[in-house]
Amino acid sequence: MKIQLINYTGNNEKDYNISECNSFGNAKSLDMFDINIIDLSYKGIWKNYSNNKNFSDLSIDNDFSTLRESITNSENSKIVYVLPKNHYFYTEYNYNYGSFVDEWIHNTNKLLKDIGDMLIFNLKKVIYPCNFSISYERTDTSIGEQLLSADFYFSNCDLDEIEHSIFSDVSNKLVSFSQDRYTFSCLQLASNEDFQALLSEIYPKENAEQNAPEWFLNVNFFDDTAQKTIVSNGKDAIVEAKRKIAEAEQTLEKNNHYKSILYKTGQELEDVLVEMLSEMFDVDEEFVDNKDEDYSFKKDDIHYIFEFKGLTKDIKKSNISQLRTHAEKYSEDNDIPEDNIKRILVATRFKDKELSQRTAVSFNVIEVAKNPLNSVLIIDTVQFLKLFEKYKSGIIDSKACLELLDQVGLLEIGE
């Protein structure tokens, strides 16, 4: 069988018995090979060079997008995905002024098991189809004489709809399975022996020996030619449909990522809001988290400072006072007149309730925000999403969005 290994480096560093090895951004046509191995286990995949904490982007996103398109357009080749170990995800890349040497470094790292739904979000950039969930748990699995390890396993899979299932020793966790011509494996292939063991389990040699010779496929009798034309045209339609579905699924994933501010709290809420604000207002300056305001940036000598809240109930007056205190400290620390500071509170209220069941922001809280002593603009995350939606669709530009922050009280975005 002709096998192409596609990985981060483009080098066959583990000496697998394959036909060819190429990098994610330089893979050959998948249908030139019987099997394509998409190896996502390399630790260098899991990083980006964002100035802020950002777990939704990878430095190789463009290569993943190109490869995913090749996967969705492939008609015949079998695809094997090798999922990662519990590597660290590196982000918040900034210039560090050290005691001995100044250098660019990643200031934040988190294990993949700790980045929540961002792990699947990033995997879906290259894995097609991706209709599974994974959970963290270290396991060992015996295949023949080989003992393979895994840091994750598949959860919420319907065992009646999959085949070639492989379960871990003792704990009986699903660590590899096939669906149609796609195989998904959490098993780490540390050597060619591990590699061959997995392939023999997925594609038994007896099946390969039963294949008809290549010349036989070109022999036409009866209505073979007409039927082959029907099959070819049908496959072309399937490829186009799969391409459209893949594009729609990617867009929906991104949309859900943004919409998640409607229920998230803490650091997860902060990460998504900072990402959206940075895009909407074209912020490329470094934000230093000093544990006071949650985010800030400067535009035209005006400083915008933000407080983010994920609440099970409504906003309180104390939330307004807290932002005022942070603004006063920001003014003192940076020697900036308070008139040059805009105070914005972005809040997810009643996060456990459906949107239709969330009551309006309390009138008294709005009045406290309007008080000249506070001068705070409240933005409910529903209204923030409406604003971001108008920005993404081109209805309003960044300048118009910024002008909307030049008010106090409650921000209301029309339909």
PADOKOL-888020 format. One record per atom (N, C-alpha, C): x, y, z. Coordinates in steps of 0.1 Angstrom, whole numbers, plus 5000, padded with zeros to 4 digits. Atoms other than C-alpha are relative to their C-alpha. Example, Ala and Ser with C-alpha at 12.3 -4.5 7.8 and 13.67 -1.06 7.14 Angstrom:
<fizas>
500949885000/512349555078/500950125000/499149895000/513749895071/499250115008/
</fizas>
This chain:
<fizas>
500849885000/500050005000/500950125000/499349875000/501150364993/499550085011/500449934988/501150565025/500850135000/499449864998/501750945029/499850045014/500049944987/502651075063/500050154999/500149865000/501651435068/500150055014/499749954987/503051615098/500550145001/499649864998/504351945112/501350034993/498649985004/508051905102/500249964985/499750055013/507751715069/501149895000/499050104998/510251465083/499549885006/500450134994/509751095091/500949975011/499150014989/511451125124/499949875008/500150134993/510150795138/500249884991/499650115009/511150595108/498849904997/501150085004/507650475099/500349944986/499950065013/507550235069/498950064991/500949935008/505850475045/500650034986/499549975013/506050585009/500650144999/499649865001/506450955015/499650085012/500349924989/506451225042/500050154996/500149865004/505351585037/499450085012/500549914989/504451885060/498550034997/501449975001/500852005066/499850104988/500249905010/501352295041/500649954986/499350045013/503152085014/499649854997/500450145003/501151755012/499749984985/500450035013/500751584979/498549965000/501450045002/497251494965/499849885008/500250124992/495751254990/499649884992/500450125008/494251034963/501149944992/498850075005/497750954951/500449885009/499650104991/497950734981/498849925005/501050084994/496050444996/499650055014/500349954987/496350585031/500850125003/499349884995/497250925045/499950015015/500049994985/498350965081/500250155003/500049864996/497551305095/500550005015/499450024987/499851325125/500050145008/500249884992/498751595151/500749995013/499450034987/500951465179/501250095003/498749924998/503951705174/499750125009/500349904990/504151955203/500150144994/499849875006/505152245180/498750064993/501249965006/501652255166/499250105009/500949944990/500152395198/500650135005/499449874996/501252755199/499450114990/500249895009/500553095184/500850125005/499249894997/502153435184/499150135003/500949894996/499253645197/500650075012/499649924988/500053925221/499249985012/500950034988/497153825243/499849855002/500350144998/496053505258/498949954990/500850035012/494453335228/500249854997/499950145003/493652965226/499249954988/500850045011/491552975195/500750014987/499249995012/494353045170/501249915001/498850075001/497252835159/500950064989/499149945010/500352955140/499949934987/500150075012/499652695114/498649994995/501450005004/496052775108/499850004985/500249995015/496552855071/500349864994/499750135005/498252515065/498949905004/501150094996/495452335084/498850024990/501149975009/492852515062/500249944987/499750065014/494652405030/499849855001/500050154999/494952045042/498649965002/501450044998/491352025054/499250014986/500750005013/490152135019/500449884992/499650125007/492251855004/499349885005/500750114994/490651615028/498649994996/501450005004/487151715020/499849974985/500050035014/487951694983/500449864996/499550135003/489551354985/498849904998/501150095003/487351074971/500349865004/499750144998/489150744977/500949975012/499050044990/492050765001/499549985014/500450024986/491750635036/500850105008/499349904992/492650895063/500149955014/499850034986/494150825097/500450125007/499649884991/494251105123/500649955012/499350044987/496751065151/499950135009/500349884991/495551305179/501250025010/498849974992/498051475203/500049945014/499850034986/499351395237/499550135008/500449894991/498551635266/501150105000/498949905001/501051895253/499650135007/500349864996/501252255265/499750084988/500449905011/499552525244/500750135004/499249884997/501852835243/499350124992/500649885006/500353185237/500550125008/499649874994/500653555248/501550024998/498649995004/503953605229/500450155000/499649864998/505653935240/501550015003/498549974997/509054095244/500250015015/499750004986/510554025278/501350075003/498849934996/512954265293/500649935013/499550084989/514954025315/501250065007/498849964993/517754065340/501349994993/498850035007/520353915318/499950024985/500250005014/518853905283/498650044996/501349965005/515954065264/499649904989/500450105010/513953815243/498549994999/501450025002/510653725228/499649865006/500450124994/508853465249/498549985001/501450034998/505453295254/499850025015/500249984985/504153425288/498949915006/501150084995/501253185290/500149864994/500150145005/501052805287/499049925008/501050084993/498252565295/500149864993/500150145005/497952185291/498850004991/501150015009/495652085263/498749965007/501150044992/493351925288/499350115007/500549894992/492852255305/499550124992/500549895008/491852475275/498549984996/501550015002/488252345275/499749964985/500550045013/486352335242/500950054989/499149955010/489252515224/500949894994/499350115006/490952175219/499349944988/500850055011/488152035198/499950114989/500149895009/487752375182/501250014990/498850005009/491352365169/500249874992/499950135008/491251995159/499050014988/501050005011/488152065138/500550094988/499549925011/490252305117/500749914989/499350095009/491952005101/499349864999/500750135000/489851695111/498750014993/501350015007/486951605088/499749854998/501049934991/484551475099/500450005014/499649994985/484851565136/498750015008/501350004992/481651455154/500249925013/499850074988/483251325185/500550095011/499549934989/484251445220/501249925005/499050074994/487451365238/500250045015/499849974986/488251345275/501449965004/498650034996/491551335294/500049895010/499750114991/492751015310/501149924994/498950075005/496050845306/499749855000/500350145001/495750485294/501249934992/499250085007/497750195280/499249904992/500850095009/496549975251/501049904994/499250115007/497949635239/499549974986/500350055013/497949565202/501149904996/498950105003/499749235195/501050015012/498949994991/503149265212/500350145004/499749864997/503049645213/499150065011/500849934989/501949855243/500050154996/500149875005/500750195231/499350095011/500649914990/499950495254/499150104993/500849895005/497350765251/499650095012/500449904989/496451085271/498550034999/501449975001/492951115258/499249884995/500850105005/490050895249/498750064994/501249945007/486850935228/498849975009/501350014992/483550995246/498850044992/501349975007/479951015235/500049954986/500050065013/480550785205/498949895000/500950115002/477750555193/500749884994/499250125004/479450215191/499349934989/500650075011/476850095167/500350064986/499749935012/477950345141/501550014996/498649995003/481650295142/500649854999/499450135002/484050005134/501550015004/498650014997/487549885141/500350075014/499849934987/487150005177/501149935008/498950054991/490149975200/499850065014/500249954987/489749995237/501349985009/498850004992/492450055264/499949875009/499950114991/493649775287/499350045013/500649994986/491649735320/498950115000/501049894998/489950075319/498950004989/501050025011/488149985286/499650144994/500349875006/488350345272/500249994985/499950005015/487750395234/501150094996/498849925004/491150515221/500250004985/499850005014/490750445184/498749944993/501250065007/487850385159/500050064986/500249965014/486950415122/498650024997/501449975005/483950555105/500250044985/499849995015/483650525067/501549974997/498650015003/487150575054/501050085009/499249924991/488350785083/500249925013/499650064987/490150655114/500550115009/499649914990/490650855146/500649935011/499250074990/493250755171/500750095010/499349934990/494450885204/501349935004/498850084997/497250625205/501250074995/498849935004/500750765204/500949894993/499350095008/502850595177/501550035001/498749964997/506350615192/501149934991/499050075008/508050375167/499249944988/500650075012/507450195134/499249885005/500750124995/506449885154/498650045005/501349954996/503650085170/499150044988/500649955013/502750235136/499449884993/500450115007/502549895120/498949925007/501050074992/500549745149/498650074998/501349935002/497850015145/499449974987/500550025014/497649975107/499549864999/500450145001/497349595110/498749985007/501350014993/494449645134/498950064992/501049935008/492649885112/499849944986/500150065014/493449725078/500749865000/499450134999/494049355083/500649954986/499350045012/496449205058/499249914991/500850095008/493948945046/499150084991/500849925009/491749225032/500850054989/499149955011/494649365012/500349894990/499750115009/495349014998/498949964991/501250035008/491848984985/499750104989/500249905010/492049294964/500349954986/499850045014/491749244926/501250074995/498949935006/494749324904/499650134994/500349865005/495049684892/499450004986/500550005014/494449594855/498649964999/501450045001/491149434863/499050115001/500949894998/489649764873/499750074987/500249935013/489949884836/499349914990/500750095009/488149584821/498550045001/501449965000/484649694810/499149904992/501050085007/481749464801/498650055004/501449964997/477949504801/499850155000/500249865000/476949854811/501050075010/499049954991/480149914832/500350154998/499649865003/481050244814/498950105004/501149914996/477550404820/499950005015/500150004986/477550294856/501250075007/498949934995/481050424862/499850154999/500349855002/479950764848/499150055011/500949964990/477050764872/500750015014/499349994988/479350684901/500950125001/499149895000/481950944891/499250135002/500849884999/479251214887/499550025014/500550004986/477751114921/501150045010/498949974991/481151134937/500450155000/499749865001/481751484923/499050085008/501049934992/478451594938/500249995015/499750024986/479351444971/501250085005/498849924997/482751614971/499650155002/500549865000/481051954964/499150025013/500949984988/478451894991/500849995013/499150014988/481151785016/500750135002/499349874999/483052105008/499250115006/500949904994/480052325015/499749975014/500350034987/479252135046/501150035009/498849974992/482852165059/500150155003/499949864998/482852535053/498950055009/501149964991/479452575070/500349965014/499650044986/480652375100/501050085006/498949924995/483752575103/499450145005/500649884997/481752895102/499149995013/500850024988/479252765128/500849985013/499150014988/482152665151/500550135005/499549874996/483553015150/498850085006/501149924995/480053165155/499749955015/500250054986/479552935186/501050055009/498949954991/482953045199/499750145004/500449864996/481753405198/498850005009/501250004992/478353325212/500249945014/499850064987/479853135241/500150115011/500049904990/480153475259/498750015007/501449994994/476453435267/499949915012/500150084988/477253175293/501449985007/498750024994/481053175300/500250105012/499649914989/482653325331/501549995001/498650004996/486153405345/500950014988/499049995010/489153355323/499549964986/500550035013/487253185295/499250114993/500749895005/484953475291/500950114996/499049905003/487853715293/500749984987/499250035012/489753535265/499250034988/500849985012/486853545240/499750154998/500349865001/485953905248/501250084995/498849935005/489554025244/500349974986/499950045014/489753835211/499150094991/501049935008/486654005198/500350155000/499749864999/487554355211/501350034992/498849985008/491054325196/499750014985/500450005015/489554245162/499250124996/501049895003/486754505163/500750135000/499449874999/489054785173/501450004995/498650005007/492254675155/501150035010/499049984990/494254655187/501249904999/498850095001/497754525183/501050035011/499149964989/499354685214/499949895010/499950104990/500454465242/499250045013/500849974988/498054445272/500749925011/499350064988/499754385306/498949985010/501050034990/497354215330/500650035014/499549974987/497954385363/499049975011/501050054990/494954215380/499050115004/501049904998/492954545380/499049994990/500950015011/491054615349/500349874992/499850135007/490454305327/500650034986/499449975014/491454485294/500050154998/499949855003/492454825281/500750024987/499349965011/493554995250/499950154998/500049855002/494255345237/499750034985/500349955014/492855515206/499850155001/500149855001/493355885198/500150075013/499749944986/494655975233/498849975010/501150044991/491455815248/500449865005/499750134995/492055515271/498649935004/501250084997/489355245272/500349895009/499750114991/489355025302/498749915002/501250095000/487054715305/500049915013/500250104990/485654505333/499149904994/500950115005/484154165324/499449935011/500750084989/481553985345/499249894994/500950115003/479953645341/499149975012/500950004988/476953655365/498849904999/501250085000/474253415375/498750095003/501149914998/472153715385/500250134992/499849875007/471954085375/501250075005/498949924996/474654345377/499650075013/500249934987/475054505411/500750145000/499349864999/475954865420/501449985004/498650024996/479154725435/500949974988/499250025013/480254615400/500450134994/499749875006/479954975389/501150075009/499049944991/481955095420/501449944998/498750075002/484654835413/500750054988/499449945012/485154965378/500550145002/499549864998/485355325390/501350005008/498750014993/488055225415/501149964991/498950045009/490055045388/500450124991/499849895009/489655355366/500950115007/499249904992/490955585394/501549965002/498750064998/493955355400/500850014986/499449995014/494655345362/500450144997/499749865002/494555725361/501350045008/498849964992/497055755390/501349934995/498950085004/499355475378/500650054987/499649965013/499555615343/500150154998/500049865000/499255985351/499250054988/500949975010/496256025329/498850075006/501249944995/493356265334/498849914999/501250095000/490156075343/499150034989/500949975012/488356265315/500449934988/499550075012/490556075291/499849855001/500250144998/489355735304/498549974998/501450055001/486255555292/499949875007/500250114991/484855295316/498949914994/501050095006/483054995301/499949875007/500350134993/481454705319/499349914990/500650105008/480754405297/499649885009/500550104991/478554165315/499149894994/501050115003/476853825310/499249995012/500950004989/473853835332/499149884999/500950125000/471653535342/500549904991/499350085010/474153315324/499349864999/500650135000/472152995333/498650004994/501350005005/468953115318/500050034984/500249975014/467653135282/499950154998/500149855002/467853475266/498750065002/501349954998/464153515266/499550015014/500450004985/464053465304/500950105007/499149914994/466753725311/499350145001/500749874998/465154045326/501050114996/499349885004/466254395316/501050045012/499149944990/469154565335/499250095009/500749924990/467954725367/500150154997/500049865002/466955085363/500950075010/499149944990/468755175395/501449984997/498650035004/471955015383/500450094989/499749915011/471755215351/500250145004/499949874995/471255535370/501350025007/498750004993/474255455392/501250014989/498949995010/476355405360/500050134993/500149875006/475155735346/500550115009/499549904990/476155925378/501450054995/498749955004/479056155368/501249955008/498950054992/481056015397/500549874994/499750135006/480955675379/500350004985/499949995015/480455745342/500449874994/499850135005/480255385333/499049964989/500950065010/478855225301/499949855002/500350144998/477154895306/499749944987/500350075012/477154645277/499749865004/500450144998/475154325281/500649924989/499350085011/476854045261/499149974988/500950025012/473654005240/500250124991/499849875008/474154375229/501450004994/498650015005/477854315225/500149914987/500050095012/477154025201/499350074988/500749935011/474754245181/501050104994/499049915005/477454505178/501149934992/499050075007/480054255168/499549944987/500650055012/477654105143/499950104989/500049895010/477154435126/501450044995/498649985005/480954485125/500449904991/499650115009/481554145110/499350004987/500849995012/478854195084/500350124992/499749885007/480254535074/499050115001/501049894999/477254735084/500650125007/499349894994/479354945107/501549975001/498650025000/483154995108/500550025014/499349994987/485655005137/499850145006/500249874995/485355385140/498650025006/501449984996/481555375143/499849925013/500150084987/481855095170/500650085011/499349924990/484355315189/499150125005/500849884997/481955615188/498949965010/501150054991/479255395205/500549995015/499550014987/481555365235/500150145007/499949864995/481455745240/498750045006/501249974993/478455735263/500049935013/500150074987/477355625297/498649955002/501350064999/474455425310/500049864995/500250135006/473255125290/500150004985/499950005015/474255045254/498949924994/501150075007/471354945232/500350004985/499750015014/471954815197/498749964993/501250035007/469054825173/500149884990/500050125009/468054535150/500650044986/
</fizas>
